[in-house]
């Protein structure tokens, strides 16, 4: 969420084992991390680290529509980073 820019970023995916991609997963980057399967092509194109930063909040479950409803109620723009435009 960017309160300053009045935007909410979201994307969905399924959690997978990071060791499927990297044998040394446990020693890569941050200690607290998850690997997800998502629309990476769209995510790479749409990811806005300048506005939303590099660290994201994770919710288990598909809450896309609820977050979109919340954004509408509070007047925020929704950025769906996993959807190709």
C-alpha positions, 0 to 999 in steps of 0.5 A: 500500500502506498498511502502517499500515492493512494494506491494498493498493489496486489498479485496472487499466486500459489506457494511452492518450495523455493528449493525447486528453483535453487538448491541453496534456497535457505541461504539466498537473500532474506531469511523470511521469504516464500516462493510463489508461482504466478504470472511472472511475465506480467509481474516483472513488467508491472512491478513498481518497487519505487512506489511499493518497495521491495518487501510485500505483505502476504495473505494466505487465500485469495482476497483479490476482490476484497482488497479491490472493494476496500480500495474503492471504499477508501478511494485508492487505485488498485494496481494488479501487478500479475495481470498483463495490460 
